[in-house]
Amino acid sequence: MDGAGGDAMAPVVEFHDVTVAYAGRPVLWHVDLVIRGPALYGIVGPNGAGKSTLLKAALGLVPLAGGRVTFDGGALADSRARVGYVPQRETVDWGFPVNVMDVVLMGTYGRLGWFRRPGRRERDVAGECLRRVGLADLAGRQIGRLSGGQQQRVFLARALAQEAVIYLLDEPMAGVDAGSQELIFGVLDSLRAAGRLVIVVHHDLRSAAGWFDGVALVDMRVVAAGPTAAVLTAENLRRTYAGQPAVLEELARAVAAGGRTP
């Protein structure tokens, strides 16, 4: 299945017959998906549908039971320095004794190599990334003393400091306030405008309809994928959220609204 953008845009990330299983139970089943860029692209579906697993499979964080994932036609190892990742906030140890600037500087380590420490250029880059996410005045604060929305923005700033070409974000809007969601989407939109591919696991259909160029509806398999308006139809939503009538009713209202408000 093709992602957003049509034939004029080059395939960037491709899933070829990808299957992932936990304890012998399939979580993703024969997934075929082509995501073209530059674009702001959403991975959407019900809880437990395998959305986060899809990103982890792309990054080699979970083993594949079958299939393969390519970046620009090659292996992840050939593109790893060009790929930025923002994990789910719940997976992070927020009690770790580092401050905001320390976390963002981690995004520069890939360019420095093993034996160089971040210098003035790296601190300037990190400071600019913090400014972009609205946290420049919190550079010295311990990460555990931030709000949920601020913590998510710190990890976005770390990914920006990597100066990647492809960004993968796992539920960056989960548990954040409306202001943080609008700011994060604005930063992601600017990355797309700068020629980047940004892939986002997302749960809110209303904001998905307003922000994403393309989406993939996922429920163990890819139900539908392509330009957002063509994919977020009543029939595709019924196929994706079957057995959840209350969810379907809410989704129908959300998609009909079609706005960028959370």
C-alpha positions in Angstrom: 0.0 0.0 0.0 1.2 3.5 -0.9 1.4 6.3 1.6 0.8 10.0 0.9 2.1 11.9 -2.0 1.7 9.8 -5.1 4.4 8.9 -7.6 6.0 12.3 -7.6 7.5 11.7 -4.1 10.2 9.1 -3.5 9.6 6.0 -1.3 11.5 6.7 2.0 10.4 4.0 4.4 9.0 0.7 3.1 7.5 -2.3 5.1 7.7 -5.5 3.0 5.5 -8.3 4.4 6.4 -7.5 8.0 5.2 -9.8 10.7 5.9 -9.4 14.4 4.8 -11.8 17.2 5.1 -11.7 21.0 5.1 -15.1 22.8 4.0 -16.7 19.5 1.0 -14.3 19.1 1.0 -12.1 16.0 0.9 -8.4 16.7 1.5 -7.3 13.1 0.6 -9.6 10.3 2.0 -9.3 6.7 2.2 -5.5 6.7 3.0 -3.9 3.4 3.3 -0.1 3.5 5.2 2.5 1.4 5.7 5.9 3.0 6.9 8.7 0.7 8.4 11.9 1.6 8.7 14.7 2.5 5.5 14.4 4.4 3.8 14.5 7.9 2.4 11.0 8.1 0.2 9.4 10.8 -0.1 5.8 12.0 -3.6 5.6 13.4 -5.7 2.7 14.9 -7.3 1.3 18.0 -5.4 0.4 21.2 -3.4 -2.7 20.9 -3.5 -2.6 17.1 0.3 -2.7 16.7 1.0 1.0 15.9 3.9 1.4 18.2 5.2 -2.0 17.3 5.3 -0.9 13.7 7.7 1.9 14.6 9.8 -0.4 16.8 10.0 -2.9 14.0 11.3 -0.2 11.6 14.0 0.7 14.2 15.0 -2.8 14.9 13.8 -2.5 18.5 11.7 -5.7 18.2 12.6 -8.8 16.2 10.7 -9.5 12.9 9.1 -12.9 12.5 9.1 -12.2 8.8 9.6 -9.5 6.2 11.9 -6.5 6.1 11.9 -2.7 6.5 14.0 -0.5 4.2 15.0 3.2 4.4 15.7 4.8 1.1 15.8 1.3 -0.3 18.5 0.1 2.0 19.0 -1.3 5.5 18.5 0.8 8.7 22.2 0.4 9.4 23.0 2.5 6.4 20.6 5.3 7.4 20.7 5.2 11.2 22.4 8.6 11.6 19.6 10.1 9.5 16.8 8.7 11.6 15.5 10.4 14.7 13.2 8.7 17.3 11.0 10.0 20.0 9.8 7.2 22.3 6.6 7.1 24.4 7.0 9.2 27.5 6.1 6.3 29.8 9.2 4.3 28.7 11.6 7.0 30.1 13.1 7.1 33.6 12.2 10.6 34.5 14.0 10.3 37.9 17.4 10.1 36.1 19.6 12.9 37.4 20.1 14.9 34.2 18.8 18.3 33.2 17.0 19.4 30.1 20.2 20.6 28.3 21.9 17.3 29.0 19.1 15.4 27.4 19.0 17.5 24.3 22.7 17.3 23.9 22.3 13.5 23.6 20.9 14.2 20.1 24.3 15.4 19.0 26.3 12.4 20.1 25.9 10.5 16.8 27.9 13.1 15.0 30.6 13.4 17.7 31.6 9.8 17.9 32.8 7.9 20.9 35.6 10.1 22.2 34.5 13.8 21.7 32.4 15.7 24.1 29.8 18.2 23.1 31.4 21.6 22.5 30.1 25.1 21.8 28.6 24.2 18.4 26.6 21.4 20.0 25.4 23.6 22.8 24.3 26.2 20.4 22.4 23.6 18.4 20.8 22.3 21.5 19.9 25.8 22.7 18.2 26.5 19.4 16.3 23.3 19.5 15.0 24.1 23.0 14.0 27.5 21.7 12.0 25.9 18.9 10.0 23.8 21.4 9.6 26.8 23.8 11.8 25.5 26.6 14.9 27.7 26.4 14.4 29.1 29.9 14.3 25.5 31.4 17.7 24.3 30.1 19.0 23.7 33.7 16.0 22.1 35.2 16.0 18.3 36.1 13.8 16.4 33.7 11.6 14.9 36.4 10.5 18.4 37.5 8.8 19.1 34.1 5.2 18.7 33.2 4.2 15.9 30.8 3.9 18.3 27.9 7.3 19.8 28.7 8.9 16.3 29.0 7.6 15.4 25.6 8.9 18.6 24.1 12.4 17.9 25.6 12.5 14.6 23.7 11.4 16.3 20.5 14.2 18.9 21.0 16.7 16.0 21.4 15.5 14.5 18.1 15.8 18.0 16.4 19.4 18.2 17.7 20.2 15.0 15.8 19.5 17.0 12.6 17.9 13.9 11.1 16.1 13.5 7.8 13.5 11.0 8.9 11.7 11.3 12.3 9.7 8.6 14.0 7.6 9.7 16.9 5.6 7.3 19.2 2.5 9.0 20.6 4.1 12.4 21.1 0.7 13.9 21.9 -0.3 11.4 24.6 -1.0 13.1 27.9 0.1 16.6 26.8 -1.9 19.8 27.2 -3.6 21.6 24.2 -0.9 24.2 24.0 1.9 21.6 23.9 0.0 19.6 21.2 -0.3 22.7 19.0 3.3 23.6 19.5 4.5 20.1 18.7 2.4 19.8 15.6 3.8 23.2 14.5 7.4 22.0 14.8 6.6 18.8 13.0 4.9 20.8 10.2 8.0 22.9 9.9 10.2 19.8 9.5 7.9 18.6 6.7 8.2 22.0 5.1 12.0 21.7 5.3 11.9 18.5 3.3 11.8 15.9 6.1 9.7 12.8 6.5 7.9 12.8 9.9 6.0 9.6 10.9 3.8 9.9 14.0 1.9 7.2 15.9 -1.3 9.1 16.9 -4.6 8.4 18.5 -6.8 11.5 17.8 -8.6 11.3 14.5 -9.8 14.9 14.7 -6.3 16.4 14.8 -5.1 13.7 12.3 -7.6 14.9 9.8 -6.3 18.5 10.1 -2.5 17.9 10.2 -1.4 14.8 8.3 -0.7 14.7 4.6 -1.2 10.9 4.7 -2.2 8.2 7.2 -2.2 4.5 7.6 -5.1 2.9 9.5 -3.6 -0.1 11.3 -5.3 -3.0 13.1 -2.6 -5.7 13.0 -2.7 -5.2 9.2 -2.8 -2.1 7.2 -6.5 -1.5 6.6 -6.0 1.5 4.4 -3.2 3.9 3.6 -2.8 7.0 1.4 -3.7 10.7 1.4 -5.6 11.6 4.6 -8.9 12.6 3.1 -9.1 9.4 1.0 -8.3 7.1 3.9 -10.4 8.6 6.8 -13.7 7.5 5.3 -16.6 6.0 7.3 -16.1 2.6 5.6 -12.4 2.5 6.5 -13.0 3.6 10.0 -15.7 0.9 10.4 -13.2 -1.7 9.2 -10.5 -0.5 11.5 -12.6 0.0 14.7 -15.0 -2.9 14.2 -16.8 -3.9 17.4 -16.3 -0.5 19.0 -19.6 1.4 18.2 -19.1 4.1 20.7 -15.6 4.8 19.4 -16.9 4.8 15.8 -19.6 7.4 16.7 -17.0 9.7 18.3 -14.6 9.2 15.4 -17.4 10.1 12.9 -17.9 13.4 14.7 -14.2 14.1 15.0 -13.5 13.5 11.3 -16.5 15.5 10.3 -15.1 18.4 12.3 -11.8 18.1 10.4 -10.1 20.9 12.4 -6.7 21.3 13.9 -8.0 21.8 17.4 -7.4 19.0 19.9 
